[in-house]
């Protein structure tokens, strides 16, 4: 068996991506709570972290291709890697929309509430849990969206912010997928 390639470093790579997701979530929260002149820094920091995660995800796939014996099922490794990458892709997509829409200030506290849930859920991902936060994010999203449609009179601004809210909520859903992946893997190997 010593002749067969065995790689235990997948978990280290997952941890690296999870940490970068959490760091990107912190920049996303800063993006919406900071002054607009600092937004370029947050957006670029998120893009850098997303690029680093793409490289790590690529490394996971490469290791998967050249490793005969894996610590968990190959499909689980691929699924977890893909779902982790989706989380940071959504964070980056939201930041890019802020840039594309040339938003100057967020409406009310809604965005900050969603970004806070994303920050907390990415922290929890590194500890392999997350379902309760996803439910909190859904409830907050529905409340914020209702208030947006109730109070925003400018249709263009309403469309822009609805898309931002949709992306933030989808980021939370992606993080729940990661938590579900981890729970499934844990059950298989319990």
Residue pairs with C-beta under 8 A, 6 or more apart in sequence:
1 69
4 68
4 69
5 66
5 67
5 68
5 69
6 67
6 68
6 69
6 70
7 63
7 67
7 69
7 70
7 71
8 71
9 63
10 60
10 63
10 64
10 70
10 71
10 72
10 77
11 71
13 56
13 59
13 60
13 63
13 81
14 60
14 80
14 81
14 84
15 126
16 56
17 53
17 56
17 57
17 81
17 84
17 85
17 88
18 84
18 122
18 125
18 126
18 178
19 126
20 49
20 52
20 53
20 56
20 88
21 49
21 53
21 84
21 87
21 88
21 91
21 122
21 125
21 175
22 119
22 122
22 123
22 125
22 126
23 45
23 49
24 45
24 46
24 49
24 50
24 88
24 91
24 92
24 122
25 91
25 115
25 118
25 119
25 121
25 122
25 123
26 119
27 42
27 45
27 46
27 49
27 95
28 42
28 46
28 91
28 94
28 95
28 115
28 118
28 119
29 112
29 115
29 116
29 118
29 119
30 38
30 42
31 39
31 42
31 43
31 46
31 95
31 98
31 115
32 98
32 106
32 111
32 112
32 115
33 112
33 115
34 42
36 104
36 105
39 98
39 99
42 95
43 95
43 96
43 98
43 99
46 91
46 92
46 95
47 92
47 95
47 96
49 88
49 92
50 88
50 89
50 91
50 92
53 84
53 85
53 88
54 85
57 81
57 82
57 84
57 85
60 77
60 78
60 81
61 78
61 81
64 70
64 74
64 77
64 78
70 77
72 185
72 188
72 189
73 185
73 188
76 181
76 184
76 185
76 188
79 181
80 178
80 181
80 182
80 185
83 174
83 177
83 178
83 181
84 125
84 178
86 174
86 177
87 122
87 125
87 171
87 174
87 175
87 178
90 167
90 170
90 171
90 174
91 118
91 171
93 167
94 164
94 167
94 168
94 171
97 160
97 163
97 164
97 167
98 164
101 160
101 163
101 164
103 160
103 161
103 164
106 112
106 161
107 148
107 151
107 152
107 157
107 161
108 144
108 147
108 151
110 140
110 143
110 144
110 147
110 148
110 165
111 144
111 161
111 164
111 165
111 168
113 140
113 144
114 137
114 140
114 141
114 144
114 165
114 168
114 169
114 172
115 168
117 133
117 136
117 137
117 140
117 172
118 137
118 168
118 171
118 172
118 175
120 133
121 130
121 133
121 134
121 137
121 172
121 175
121 176
121 179
122 175
124 130
124 133
124 179
125 175
125 178
125 179
125 182
128 179
128 182
128 183
128 186
129 179
129 182
130 175
130 176
130 178
130 179
131 176
131 179
131 180
133 172
133 175
134 172
134 173
134 175
134 176
134 179
137 169
137 172
138 169
138 172
141 165
141 168
141 169
141 172
144 165
145 162
145 165
148 158
148 161
148 162
148 165
149 158
152 158
152 161
